[in-house]
Amino acid sequence: MARDKSIKVRLTDDEFERITLYAKSKGFSVSEVIRDYIKRLPKADSLRSIFLLLVIHLAVNLSV
């Protein structure tokens, strides 16, 4: 799949240093590290399911 989207993120000097050092220590680019984190995020359907379960849980427990 082609990667044709990009984002710009503003970081503090400390944040930039931390992600750069981490990427270098693992032998990856900063972009690869960020893409790896994104891959670990729950899918949109999973987030909806979690939200619905939370709403049901709250509704059941608040109606007692």
Backbone as CSV, one residue per row, in Angstrom:
resi,resn,N_x,N_y,N_z,CA_x,CA_y,CA_z,C_x,C_y,C_z
1,MET,0.854,-1.174,0.000,0.000,0.000,0.000,0.901,1.239,0.000
2,ALA,0.599,2.162,-0.879,1.417,3.380,-0.985,1.181,4.284,0.218
3,ARG,2.246,4.887,0.654,2.152,5.851,1.758,2.168,7.245,1.149
4,ASP,0.988,7.825,1.004,0.921,9.141,0.383,0.383,10.216,1.329
5,LYS,0.168,9.867,2.567,-0.303,10.822,3.579,0.848,11.169,4.513
6,SER,0.858,12.396,4.976,1.881,12.786,5.954,1.240,13.676,7.005
7,ILE,1.880,13.724,8.165,1.422,14.591,9.239,2.612,15.380,9.766
8,LYS,2.308,16.501,10.368,3.349,17.306,10.993,3.025,17.362,12.483
9,VAL,4.016,17.049,13.293,3.830,17.019,14.741,4.829,17.973,15.375
10,ARG,4.355,18.814,16.251,5.247,19.723,16.966,5.704,19.048,18.251
11,LEU,7.018,19.008,18.445,7.603,18.358,19.611,8.504,19.328,20.358
12,THR,8.640,19.080,21.644,9.629,19.824,22.420,11.003,19.261,22.055
13,ASP,12.047,19.960,22.443,13.397,19.447,22.204,13.581,18.084,22.866
14,ASP,13.054,17.947,24.082,13.179,16.690,24.814,12.443,15.560,24.098
15,GLU,11.224,15.805,23.649,10.460,14.776,22.941,11.172,14.349,21.660
16,PHE,11.685,15.328,20.922,12.397,15.030,19.681,13.649,14.202,19.950
17,GLU,14.377,14.573,20.983,15.590,13.838,21.333,15.258,12.406,21.740
18,ARG,14.197,12.255,22.532,13.818,10.924,23.006,13.442,10.004,21.857
19,ILE,12.624,10.490,20.930,12.197,9.601,19.840,13.347,9.342,18.872
20,THR,14.196,10.328,18.669,15.344,10.149,17.779,16.324,9.144,18.363
21,LEU,16.643,9.278,19.640,17.563,8.336,20.283,16.985,6.923,20.314
22,TYR,15.691,6.819,20.581,15.050,5.508,20.603,15.135,4.860,19.224
23,ALA,14.786,5.624,18.194,14.820,5.086,16.830,16.229,4.616,16.464
24,LYS,17.211,5.442,16.762,18.602,5.076,16.453,19.023,3.825,17.218
25,SER,18.619,3.720,18.478,19.017,2.561,19.280,18.428,1.262,18.746
26,LYS,17.299,1.358,18.064,16.642,0.176,17.510,16.985,-0.036,16.044
27,GLY,17.708,0.914,15.445,18.071,0.792,14.036,16.945,1.133,13.081
28,PHE,16.024,1.974,13.535,14.887,2.383,12.721,14.909,3.881,12.496
29,SER,14.136,4.319,11.512,13.924,5.756,11.339,12.823,6.191,12.309
30,VAL,12.736,7.479,12.544,11.671,8.004,13.404,10.312,7.656,12.801
31,SER,10.197,7.767,11.487,8.930,7.430,10.814,8.537,5.979,11.071
32,GLU,9.492,5.068,11.020,9.196,3.654,11.270,8.711,3.437,12.697
33,VAL,9.314,4.134,13.644,8.892,4.007,15.050,7.454,4.504,15.199
34,ILE,7.145,5.634,14.608,5.793,6.190,14.722,4.778,5.285,14.032
35,ARG,5.121,4.769,12.847,4.208,3.852,12.160,3.958,2.600,12.997
36,ASP,4.988,2.107,13.681,4.826,0.928,14.534,3.853,1.216,15.674
37,TYR,3.964,2.392,16.288,3.018,2.766,17.348,1.602,2.849,16.799
38,ILE,1.450,3.423,15.617,0.120,3.555,15.012,-0.487,2.185,14.746
39,LYS,0.334,1.232,14.285,-0.168,-0.122,14.029,-0.708,-0.779,15.293
40,ARG,-0.217,-0.380,16.451,-0.642,-0.971,17.723,-1.949,-0.371,18.250
41,LEU,-2.406,0.721,17.666,-3.648,1.347,18.115,-4.834,0.456,17.764
42,PRO,-5.873,0.476,18.601,-7.064,-0.321,18.281,-7.721,0.200,17.004
43,LYS,-8.318,-0.705,16.267,-9.067,-0.332,15.068,-10.311,0.455,15.477
44,ALA,-10.848,1.239,14.561,-12.018,2.075,14.857,-13.178,1.226,15.374
45,ASP,-13.412,0.057,14.769,-14.502,-0.821,15.222,-14.292,-1.269,16.663
46,SER,-13.054,-1.526,17.030,-12.750,-1.930,18.409,-13.058,-0.800,19.379
47,LEU,-12.716,0.427,18.981,-13.004,1.572,19.845,-14.499,1.751,20.041
48,ARG,-15.275,1.578,18.971,-16.733,1.682,19.091,-17.273,0.612,20.014
49,SER,-16.755,-0.593,19.895,-17.210,-1.698,20.746,-16.896,-1.419,22.211
50,ILE,-15.693,-0.933,22.472,-15.306,-0.597,23.848,-16.212,0.487,24.397
51,PHE,-16.504,1.502,23.599,-17.364,2.593,24.033,-18.764,2.070,24.349
52,LEU,-19.315,1.238,23.470,-20.660,0.702,23.703,-20.709,-0.156,24.964
53,LEU,-19.694,-0.976,25.184,-19.652,-1.784,26.405,-19.580,-0.901,27.647
54,LEU,-18.831,0.171,27.564,-18.733,1.102,28.682,-20.081,1.762,28.951
55,VAL,-20.771,2.189,27.909,-22.087,2.810,28.066,-23.065,1.824,28.696
56,ILE,-23.060,0.590,28.209,-23.965,-0.444,28.769,-23.622,-0.685,30.231
57,HIS,-22.334,-0.809,30.533,-21.892,-1.036,31.910,-22.373,0.098,32.826
58,LEU,-22.193,1.326,32.366,-22.621,2.473,33.178,-24.132,2.499,33.351
59,ALA,-24.860,2.204,32.287,-26.322,2.216,32.358,-26.822,1.170,33.337
60,VAL,-26.246,-0.007,33.311,-26.667,-1.084,34.215,-26.327,-0.725,35.652
61,ASN,-25.132,-0.230,35.881,-24.698,0.054,37.244,-25.334,1.321,37.821
62,LEU,-25.698,2.259,36.995,-26.331,3.482,37.504,-27.824,3.296,37.746
63,SER,-28.419,2.266,37.147,-29.856,2.056,37.315,-30.180,1.267,38.584
64,VAL,-29.171,0.824,39.302,-29.390,0.030,40.522,-29.821,0.931,41.653
